[in-house]
Amino acid sequence: MPTASPTTRSDDDVSTVLVTGGAGYIGSHAVRALRAAAHTVVVFDDLSAGHAAAVGDATLVEGDVRDTAQVETTLRRHAVTAVMHFAAVLSVGESVREPARYYDNNVRGSLSVLDAMLAAGVHRFVLSSTCAVYGNPVTTPIDEDHPTNPINAYGESKLVVERALAHYGRAYGLRAIALRYFNAAGADADGEVGEDHDPEIHLIPRAIEAACGGAKLQVFGEDYPTADGTCERDYVHVSDLATGHLRALEALDTGATTRVYNLGTGRPHSVREVIRAVERATGR
């Protein structure tokens, strides 16, 4: 369960935040965290993977982040003061098969947002990045100084954008924080938003579906160097990720400069551990 809650802010501290991809899984939780902290929120999403209902009472603008003019118009029309950027394609396997799609959406789309921000005079930016920028771990636990060596186009596309942030900061005064997080899990405590992918590719919802009579869950690989032989992952609650994005925005509000941070628990769980937890929770 989440371990932190959004900070209550004074009227002088509130801002209007554009959340790209705010109708998606993690983005919609960030929208809720921002709203709870009294920020005005505008969601910009093409709804190719997100859901309009997930944005709640936030303003929704349907559009493609690669359309720089539309992003700039949205920033100006709503007097946006900061951007949280979640809009991206994010399947590791697909990125190996279709790398062009990942460079187009994730790199070109992100640069489009940054260029629109500069044109509109917006200089605070929080990037949804990924632990995939590290590639295969050299040491564990992985900290921010671990070498970056992505092994797929998804991780590479995020790293390219991270590197651009430093250059945009030096040249144009952009202040940005990139959050490299591990495996998002869970749902908002009130159950109004949660994980809803089609097709579903993540372990926890697939295990729950299997326990509830859905497709049988297949375990791939049982010879990993772990206690039970199955792959381990660091799972972090999605509401904690949302709080992390809010904290990053608050840091930028107080003058923080461009940085990258990991978001995770530091404690891995194996596939078998996840399956046993689902069995306990469902009684099946």
N, C-alpha and C positions, 0 to 999 in steps of 0.2 A: 504494500500500500504506500501511497505518497507519504513523504516525511516532512514536507515543507508546504507552506501556503503563501499565496501572494501577499505582498506588503500593501497596507492601506496607504494611499498617497494623498497629499493635500491638493487643493484645487490648482495651486501654482505649479505642481509637478506633473499634472496630467498632460497627455499629448494625444495626437491623432496618429495612429499606427496603421500602415498598409501591411496586410499579411497576405503575401502571395502564396497560393496553395493552401489557403486557410479553410477550405472545405474538405481537406484530406484528414488523415488520421492524426498525425502529430499537430498539424496546423490548426485543426479545430479545437484541440485542447489548449493551444497557445491563445487562441481567440478568447476562450473562456477565462483564462488566467488574466489576460489584459483587461477584459470587461470587469472582472472582479476587483481589479486594481483601479477602476474608474477611468481607464483610457477609452477614448473613442476609437473604434476599430472599423476599418474598411477592408473587406476581403476581395482579393483579385484572383480569380480561379477560372480555368476553362471547363471545369466539371468533367474532364475526361476520366478522372479517377475519384474525384471528390463528390460530395453530396450537398446540395443546396441547403437541406434541412439542418446540416451540421453546424452552420454558421450562426444559428439562433437569430437574435435580433440585430446582429451586426449588418452593416450595409454590404451587399454583395454586388460586385461588378464582374460580369462574365467576360473573360478575354484571355488572350494569349500573351504571355510575358515577352515573347519575341517581337511583339508589336510595340516598339518603343514609343511611338506617338500616343497610343492609347494609354500606356502606363503613365507617361508624362501628364496627359490630360487628367487622368484620375488623381495623380498626386496634387496637381494644382487645384482641381475642382473641390477637393475635400481638405485642402490646406494640411496635407500630411507632413509630419515632422520627423518620422522615422519609419524604417521598413524592416520587417521580418520576412526573410525569403525562404520559403519551403518548396515552392513550385519546382518540380523536377521529376524525371523518370528514374526509377530506383531498383530495378530488378538486376541483380548481379549477373545471373545467367543470361538474360536477354542482352545485357551490355556486351557480352562476349560475342553473341551472334550478330548484333546490330549496333556496333560502336558508333556509327554515324548518327544514329538517333540520339545517343547520349551526349555527343559533342554539340549537336544542334540544340537540343532542349536545355541541357544543363549548363553548357558553356555559353553558347550564343544567347540563351534566354537570360542568364545571370548578367552578362555584360549589357544586355538591353535594359534591364532594370537599373543597373548602375548608371548608365548613360542618361536614362530618364530622370533619375534622382538628381544628377548634377545639373541637368537642364532646368529642373524645378527648384534647385537650391536646397535639396535635402541631403544631409551629410552623415546620418546615423544609420547603420546597417547591421543587422544580425543575420548571419548565414547558418542555415541548417546544413551542416557538413556530416561527415561519417568517419567511423574508424577504418573504413575500407581504404583510406588514404595510406595506411601503414603497410598494407599487404601482409605477407606472412610474418608473424612476430619473430623478432630476433631475441628479445627478452620479454619476460612477463613479471609483474603486470606492466602494461604498456602505458608510458607517460607521454607528455607532449614533446619530449625530446627524442623519442624513439624515431629512427629513420623512417622517412616516408618513401614507400616503394610499392605503389598500387599494382595489383596483378590483373585488373580488369578495367574496362572503360568507365564503369560507374565511379570507382574510386579515383581514377585519373581525372575524370571530368570535374569532380569536386576539388581535387587538389589544384587544378588549373585555376579555378575561381579563387581559391584561398590565396594563391600567389598573386593574382591580379589585385586583390584587396590592398596588399602592401604598396604596390605601385600606384594605385588610385589614391591611397592615403598621402604618399609623398608628393604626387603631382597635383592633386585636386583638393586635398584637405578632407577626404573621406575618412570617417572613423568607423571601424568595423570590428566585430567580434565573431569569429567562426567557432561553432560548437561541434566538435567531433564526438558523436555519440555512438553507443554500441547498440544493443538490440532493444528496441522499444517494445513494451508489453503493457497489458492492462487496459483499463478504461476509466473514465471519470467516475467518481464515487456515486454520483446520482444516476448513472446509467444512461444519460441522455445522449452521449456520444461515445464512440469506441471504435474498434478496428472493424472495417467493413470493406475488404478488398474482394475483387472478382477478376480472376480466380484468386483464392487465398493461398499464399505461398509460405506463411510463417508458421512455425512449429506450434505455438501455444493454441491459437484458434483452431488449427487443424486437429490437434489432440483433443480439444473440447468437442469438435464436430464428430470425431470418431467415437468418443465416449457416449455421445448422444444419438448414436445410431447412424452416423454419416459414413463417408468413405473410410475404409480401413487405413490406419496410419502405418506407413512403412518406415522403418529405421534404416538409414543408409550409413554403413560403417560401424563396426564394433571392435575395431582394433586400434583405436586411438590410445595414446599413452596417458589415459585417465583411469580413475578408480574403477569405473564400470565398462571401460572400453568405448564409450560413445562420446561424440563431440561435445565440447563444453562451450558455452557462450555466457557473456555478461548481460543479463537482462535488467533493464532499468525501466521503472514505471513511467508511463507516458505523461502523467501529471507532474512528475518530478522533472521531466524534460521541459515541459511547458514552463514550470517555475524557473528552470535554468535560463530559458530565453528571456523571461521577464527580468531576472537578475542581470543578465548581460545588457539589456536595454537600460536598466538603472545605472549600470556602471558607465555606459556611454553618456548618460545624462550628467554624470559628475566629472566628465572629462577624460575617461579612459581612452587610450589609444589602441590601435589595431593589435589584436592578440588572438591566439587560438587556445581553446580549452577542451579537454575531454569531459564527457558526461557519462558516468557509469557508476556501478556499485563497487567495483573492485573485487567482486566475488563471483566466480563462474558457477554455472549449473549445467549438468550434462543433460543430454536428451532423455536418458532414463529417469533422471531426477524430475524433469518436467512431466514426463508421463505419469510417474507415481504421484506427483502433486495433483494432477488432473484427476486421477483415480480417487484420491482422497476427497477432493472437493465435490466430485459428482457422485461418489459412492458406487462407481461402476468399474 
